């Protein structure tokens, strides 16, 4: 990115939900970057660049709280 482009605003749009008690899911459908000097409106104007291709899907699973190897238990 050229230094004269100025600061960058990076925006994402996503949906998040619990699939069940142990699973959290994120689905990203927009990921764009805007140079502030261009006076574009995020989510309204076409971004100046795309930091990563979409869609992006992330899934997180709950981990066990009790660990047989840990000395401190919750």
N, CA, C and O atoms as a MOPAC input file, in Angstrom:
PM7 MOZYME 1SCF
protein

 N      0.84600 1    -1.17000 1     0.00000 1
 C      0.00000 1     0.00000 1     0.00000 1
 C      0.89400 1     1.23700 1     0.00000 1
 O      1.78800 1     1.33900 1     0.84000 1
 N      0.68000 1     2.17500 1    -0.91500 1
 C      1.51100 1     3.36800 1    -0.95200 1
 C      1.25500 1     4.27900 1     0.24300 1
 O      0.11500 1     4.39300 1     0.69200 1
 N      2.31400 1     4.94300 1     0.77800 1
 C      2.12800 1     5.79900 1     1.95000 1
 C      1.19700 1     6.97200 1     1.70400 1
 O      0.55800 1     7.44600 1     2.64300 1
 N      1.09900 1     7.45700 1     0.46700 1
 C      0.21500 1     8.58900 1     0.19200 1
 C     -1.26200 1     8.20200 1     0.26700 1
 O     -2.13000 1     9.07500 1     0.27500 1
 N     -1.55100 1     6.90500 1     0.32000 1
 C     -2.94500 1     6.45900 1     0.43100 1
 C     -3.53300 1     6.83300 1     1.77500 1
 O     -4.75500 1     6.91400 1     1.90600 1
 N     -2.70000 1     7.06400 1     2.77600 1
 C     -3.19800 1     7.45500 1     4.09600 1
 C     -3.70000 1     6.27200 1     4.89700 1
 O     -3.47600 1     5.11800 1     4.53000 1
 N     -4.38200 1     6.56700 1     5.99700 1
 C     -4.91500 1     5.49200 1     6.84300 1
 C     -5.94200 1     4.63400 1     6.09900 1
 O     -6.56800 1     5.06900 1     5.13300 1
 N     -6.08600 1     3.42900 1     6.57500 1
 C     -7.00500 1     2.46400 1     5.96500 1
 C     -8.08000 1     2.08400 1     6.96900 1
 O     -7.80400 1     1.91800 1     8.15800 1
 N     -9.30100 1     1.94900 1     6.48500 1
 C    -10.39600 1     1.40300 1     7.28500 1
 C    -10.66700 1     0.00700 1     6.73200 1
 O    -10.93400 1    -0.15400 1     5.54100 1
 N    -10.59700 1    -0.98600 1     7.58900 1
 C    -10.90300 1    -2.35400 1     7.19000 1
 C    -12.22800 1    -2.74000 1     7.82800 1
 O    -12.39800 1    -2.61900 1     9.04100 1
 N    -13.15800 1    -3.20100 1     7.01500 1
 C    -14.49200 1    -3.53500 1     7.52000 1
 C    -14.83500 1    -4.97600 1     7.17300 1
 O    -14.41500 1    -5.50200 1     6.14200 1
 N    -15.60900 1    -5.60100 1     8.05600 1
 C    -16.10600 1    -6.95200 1     7.81200 1
 C    -17.59200 1    -6.99700 1     8.15500 1
 O    -18.07100 1    -6.26400 1     9.02100 1
 N    -18.29200 1    -7.85500 1     7.47000 1
 C    -19.69200 1    -8.11400 1     7.79600 1
 C    -19.80700 1    -9.61300 1     8.00700 1
 O    -19.35600 1   -10.40200 1     7.17600 1
 N    -20.41300 1   -10.00500 1     9.12300 1
 C    -20.50700 1   -11.42600 1     9.42600 1
 C    -21.76000 1   -11.72600 1    10.22100 1
 O    -22.42300 1   -10.83500 1    10.75200 1
 N    -22.05800 1   -13.00200 1    10.28400 1
 C    -23.14200 1   -13.51300 1    11.12200 1
 C    -22.52600 1   -14.51800 1    12.08500 1
 O    -21.63200 1   -15.28100 1    11.72000 1
 N    -23.01500 1   -14.50600 1    13.31400 1
 C    -22.50500 1   -15.39500 1    14.34200 1
 C    -23.67800 1   -16.06900 1    15.03200 1
 O    -24.70200 1   -15.43200 1    15.28300 1
 N    -23.53800 1   -17.34300 1    15.33900 1
 C    -24.58000 1   -18.03300 1    16.07800 1
 C    -24.00900 1   -19.25500 1    16.76700 1
 O    -22.93600 1   -19.74800 1    16.42000 1
 N    -24.75200 1   -19.73100 1    17.75200 1
 C    -24.41000 1   -20.96600 1    18.43900 1
 C    -25.10300 1   -22.10700 1    17.71300 1
 O    -26.32900 1   -22.12600 1    17.60200 1
 N    -24.32900 1   -23.04500 1    17.22600 1
 C    -24.91600 1   -24.21600 1    16.58200 1
 C    -25.48200 1   -25.16600 1    17.62400 1
 O    -26.50300 1   -25.81700 1    17.40400 1
 N    -24.80600 1   -25.23400 1    18.76000 1
 C    -25.28500 1   -26.01100 1    19.90300 1
 C    -24.56500 1   -25.46300 1    21.13400 1
 O    -23.91700 1   -24.42000 1    21.04700 1
 N    -24.66100 1   -26.13300 1    22.26400 1
 C    -24.06900 1   -25.62500 1    23.50300 1
 C    -22.54000 1   -25.57200 1    23.46100 1
 O    -21.92700 1   -24.87900 1    24.27300 1
 N    -21.92700 1   -26.28600 1    22.53800 1
 C    -20.46500 1   -26.37700 1    22.49800 1
 C    -19.83600 1   -25.83400 1    21.21700 1
 O    -18.62500 1   -25.95000 1    21.03100 1
 N    -20.64200 1   -25.24300 1    20.33100 1
 C    -20.12700 1   -24.82200 1    19.03200 1
 C    -20.58300 1   -23.40300 1    18.68600 1
 O    -21.77400 1   -23.09700 1    18.71700 1
 N    -19.61200 1   -22.54400 1    18.35500 1
 C    -19.87300 1   -21.16500 1    17.93300 1
 C    -19.41500 1   -21.03700 1    16.48800 1
 O    -18.30400 1   -21.45000 1    16.15400 1
 N    -20.25600 1   -20.46900 1    15.62400 1
 C    -19.93100 1   -20.38000 1    14.20100 1
 C    -19.99200 1   -18.92800 1    13.72600 1
 O    -20.87800 1   -18.16800 1    14.11800 1
 N    -19.02400 1   -18.55600 1    12.86800 1
 C    -18.98800 1   -17.24500 1    12.22400 1
 C    -18.97000 1   -17.45900 1    10.71500 1
 O    -18.20300 1   -18.28200 1    10.21500 1
 N    -19.80500 1   -16.72700 1     9.98800 1
 C    -19.78000 1   -16.72000 1     8.52600 1
 C    -19.58200 1   -15.28100 1     8.06500 1
 O    -20.44900 1   -14.43200 1     8.27000 1
 N    -18.43100 1   -15.01200 1     7.43900 1
 C    -18.10900 1   -13.68300 1     6.92300 1
 C    -18.51000 1   -13.62300 1     5.45300 1
 O    -18.13800 1   -14.49800 1     4.67100 1
 N    -19.27100 1   -12.58700 1     5.07400 1
 C    -19.66200 1   -12.47100 1     3.67900 1
 C    -19.13400 1   -11.19200 1     3.01700 1
 O    -19.36800 1   -10.96900 1     1.82900 1
 N    -18.42100 1   -10.34900 1     3.78200 1
 C    -17.81900 1    -9.14300 1     3.20500 1
 C    -16.57100 1    -8.79400 1     4.00000 1
 O    -16.59300 1    -8.79800 1     5.23100 1
 N    -15.48100 1    -8.49300 1     3.29800 1
 C    -14.22600 1    -8.10100 1     3.93000 1
 C    -13.56000 1    -7.12600 1     2.97000 1
 O    -13.01700 1    -7.53800 1     1.94500 1
 N    -13.59500 1    -5.84200 1     3.29200 1
 C    -13.07900 1    -4.83500 1     2.37500 1
 C    -12.21000 1    -3.80200 1     3.06100 1
 O    -12.31400 1    -3.58400 1     4.26800 1
 N    -11.34600 1    -3.16400 1     2.27300 1
 C    -10.48200 1    -2.11200 1     2.78400 1
 C    -10.70500 1    -0.81300 1     2.02200 1
 O    -10.84400 1    -0.81000 1     0.79900 1
 N    -10.73700 1     0.28700 1     2.76200 1
 C    -10.97500 1     1.60900 1     2.18000 1
 C     -9.85000 1     2.55500 1     2.59000 1
 O     -9.49700 1     2.62400 1     3.76700 1
 N     -9.28400 1     3.28700 1     1.62300 1
 C     -8.32200 1     4.33700 1     1.93500 1
 C     -9.12400 1     5.56500 1     2.36200 1
 O    -10.01400 1     6.00200 1     1.63300 1
 N     -8.82300 1     6.12000 1     3.52500 1
 C     -9.60800 1     7.23600 1     4.05500 1
 C     -9.59800 1     8.45100 1     3.12300 1
 O    -10.58400 1     9.18600 1     3.06500 1
 N     -8.51000 1     8.66900 1     2.40300 1
 C     -8.42000 1     9.82000 1     1.51300 1
 C     -9.37900 1     9.76700 1     0.33200 1
 O     -9.62200 1    10.78900 1    -0.31100 1
 N     -9.92500 1     8.59700 1     0.03900 1
 C    -10.84300 1     8.45300 1    -1.09400 1
 C    -12.27200 1     8.86400 1    -0.76600 1
 O    -13.10700 1     8.96800 1    -1.66500 1
 N    -12.56100 1     9.09700 1     0.51000 1
 C    -13.88300 1     9.53300 1     0.97300 1
 C    -15.00500 1     8.57700 1     0.56600 1
 O    -16.13400 1     9.00000 1     0.31800 1
 N    -14.68200 1     7.29800 1     0.50300 1
 C    -15.70900 1     6.29600 1     0.22400 1
 C    -16.42400 1     5.94700 1     1.51500 1
 O    -15.87300 1     6.10200 1     2.60400 1
 N    -17.65400 1     5.47500 1     1.38500 1
 C    -18.45900 1     5.08700 1     2.53500 1
 C    -18.41100 1     3.56400 1     2.66000 1
 O    -18.86600 1     2.86100 1     1.75800 1
 N    -17.85900 1     3.03900 1     3.77500 1
 C    -17.81200 1     1.57900 1     3.94600 1
 C    -19.20300 1     0.95400 1     3.83800 1
 O    -20.19300 1     1.50600 1     4.31800 1
 N    -19.24800 1    -0.19000 1     3.20800 1
 C    -20.44600 1    -0.98500 1     2.95600 1
 C    -21.35600 1    -0.37000 1     1.89600 1
 O    -22.27100 1    -1.04500 1     1.42400 1
 N    -21.13700 1     0.89000 1     1.50500 1
 C    -21.96900 1     1.51700 1     0.48000 1
 C    -21.21000 1     1.59300 1    -0.85900 1
 O    -21.78400 1     1.34800 1    -1.92100 1
 N    -19.91900 1     1.93600 1    -0.79100 1
 C    -19.09900 1     2.04700 1    -1.99300 1
 C    -18.23400 1     0.79400 1    -2.15300 1
 O    -17.97100 1     0.07100 1    -1.19200 1
 N    -17.80400 1     0.55900 1    -3.38400 1
 C    -16.91700 1    -0.57700 1    -3.66000 1
 C    -15.57900 1    -0.32800 1    -2.94900 1
 O    -15.02300 1     0.76600 1    -3.04900 1
 N    -15.05700 1    -1.34000 1    -2.22900 1
 C    -13.78700 1    -1.15600 1    -1.51300 1
 C    -12.61900 1    -0.90400 1    -2.46400 1
 O    -12.66200 1    -1.25800 1    -3.64200 1
 N    -11.58100 1    -0.28300 1    -1.91800 1
 C    -10.36100 1    -0.06600 1    -2.68000 1
 C     -9.55600 1    -1.35500 1    -2.82000 1
 O     -8.80900 1    -1.52400 1    -3.78400 1
 N     -9.70900 1    -2.26500 1    -1.85600 1
 C     -9.04100 1    -3.56500 1    -1.95400 1
 C     -9.78000 1    -4.56300 1    -1.07100 1
 O    -10.54800 1    -4.18500 1    -0.18700 1
 N     -9.53300 1    -5.83900 1    -1.32700 1
 C    -10.12300 1    -6.92800 1    -0.54700 1
 C     -8.99100 1    -7.66300 1     0.16000 1
 O     -8.19700 1    -8.33200 1    -0.50100 1
 N     -8.89100 1    -7.55800 1     1.50200 1
 C     -7.79400 1    -8.19900 1     2.24100 1
 C     -7.79600 1    -9.72400 1     2.15100 1
 O     -6.74000 1   -10.35100 1     2.23100 1
 N     -8.97000 1   -10.32000 1     1.98700 1
 C     -9.06800 1   -11.78100 1     1.90800 1
 C    -10.32500 1   -12.14000 1     1.13200 1
 O    -11.30700 1   -11.39800 1     1.16300 1
 N    -10.30300 1   -13.27100 1     0.43800 1
 C    -11.51300 1   -13.68500 1    -0.28400 1
 C    -12.59800 1   -14.14700 1     0.68100 1
 O    -12.30100 1   -14.68300 1     1.74800 1
 N    -13.83400 1   -13.94100 1     0.30900 1
 C    -14.97200 1   -14.40900 1     1.09600 1
 C    -15.77000 1   -15.37400 1     0.23700 1
 O    -15.65700 1   -15.30100 1    -0.98700 1
 N    -16.54800 1   -16.24900 1     0.78300 1
 C    -16.90900 1   -16.33100 1     2.20000 1
 C    -15.81300 1   -16.98700 1     3.03700 1
 O    -15.00800 1   -17.77900 1     2.54700 1
 N    -15.81500 1   -16.62500 1     4.31600 1
 C    -14.93300 1   -17.22100 1     5.30600 1
 C    -15.83100 1   -17.85400 1     6.36200 1
 O    -16.76800 1   -17.21900 1     6.84700 1
 N    -15.54600 1   -19.09800 1     6.71400 1
 C    -16.33100 1   -19.80300 1     7.73300 1
 C    -15.39200 1   -20.19900 1     8.87300 1
 O    -14.34000 1   -20.79700 1     8.64400 1
 N    -15.78000 1   -19.86200 1    10.09600 1
 C    -14.99900 1   -20.24600 1    11.27500 1
 C    -15.91600 1   -20.97300 1    12.24600 1
 O    -17.07100 1   -20.59100 1    12.43900 1
 N    -15.38900 1   -22.01500 1    12.84800 1
 C    -16.12600 1   -22.75900 1    13.86100 1
 C    -15.23100 1   -22.94000 1    15.07400 1
 O    -14.07200 1   -23.33500 1    14.95400 1
 N    -15.78100 1   -22.64800 1    16.23700 1
 C    -15.05000 1   -22.78500 1    17.49100 1
 C    -15.78300 1   -23.77100 1    18.38800 1
 O    -16.99800 1   -23.68500 1    18.56000 1
 N    -15.03500 1   -24.70300 1    18.95400 1
 C    -15.59100 1   -25.68900 1    19.87300 1
 C    -15.16700 1   -25.36600 1    21.29600 1
 O    -14.04400 1   -24.92100 1    21.53100 1
 N    -16.05300 1   -25.58700 1    22.22800 1
 C    -15.74000 1   -25.39500 1    23.64100 1
 C    -14.71600 1   -26.44200 1    24.06000 1
 O    -14.79500 1   -27.60400 1    23.66200 1
 N    -13.75200 1   -26.01000 1    24.87100 1
 C    -12.77700 1   -26.96500 1    25.38000 1
 C    -13.13800 1   -27.34300 1    26.81100 1
 O    -13.86600 1   -26.62200 1    27.49300 1
 N    -12.63100 1   -28.45100 1    27.24100 1
 C    -12.91900 1   -28.92100 1    28.59500 1
 C    -12.32800 1   -27.97400 1    29.63500 1
 O    -11.22200 1   -27.46100 1    29.46200 1
 N    -13.05800 1   -27.75000 1    30.69600 1
 C    -12.57200 1   -26.88300 1    31.77400 1
 C    -11.67400 1   -27.66900 1    32.72000 1
 O    -10.67200 1   -27.13800 1    33.19800 1
 N    -12.01100 1   -28.90400 1    32.99300 1
 C    -11.21300 1   -29.73000 1    33.89700 1
 C    -10.11800 1   -30.44300 1    33.12000 1
 O    -10.37600 1   -31.13400 1    32.13400 1
 N     -8.90300 1   -30.26000 1    33.58400 1
 C     -7.73400 1   -30.83200 1    32.92100 1
 C     -7.01000 1   -31.75800 1    33.89700 1
 O     -6.60000 1   -31.31500 1    34.97000 1
 N     -6.84800 1   -33.01500 1    33.55100 1
 C     -6.17600 1   -33.93500 1    34.46600 1
 C     -4.69600 1   -33.58100 1    34.68300 1
 O     -4.11100 1   -34.01200 1    35.67600 1
 N     -4.08400 1   -32.81600 1    33.79100 1
 C     -2.68000 1   -32.44700 1    33.92700 1
 C     -2.47800 1   -31.11900 1    34.64100 1
 O     -1.35000 1   -30.78500 1    35.00200 1
 N     -3.54800 1   -30.35200 1    34.85300 1
 C     -3.45000 1   -29.03300 1    35.47100 1
 C     -3.46300 1   -29.15600 1    36.99500 1
 O     -4.13300 1   -30.02500 1    37.55300 1
 N     -2.71000 1   -28.27000 1    37.66000 1
 C     -2.71100 1   -28.27000 1    39.12500 1
 C     -3.84300 1   -27.40700 1    39.67000 1
 O     -4.34300 1   -27.67000 1    40.76400 1
 N     -4.26000 1   -26.37300 1    38.91900 1
 C     -5.35500 1   -25.50100 1    39.37100 1
 C     -6.62700 1   -25.88200 1    38.61600 1
 O     -6.66900 1   -25.80600 1    37.38800 1
 N     -7.63400 1   -26.28100 1    39.32800 1
 C     -8.91100 1   -26.65200 1    38.73000 1
 C     -9.93100 1   -25.54800 1    38.99000 1
 O     -9.87100 1   -24.87200 1    40.01700 1
 N    -10.84900 1   -25.36800 1    38.07600 1
 C    -11.90100 1   -24.35900 1    38.20800 1
 C    -13.08900 1   -24.93300 1    38.91500 1
 O    -14.08100 1   -24.23400 1    39.12300 1

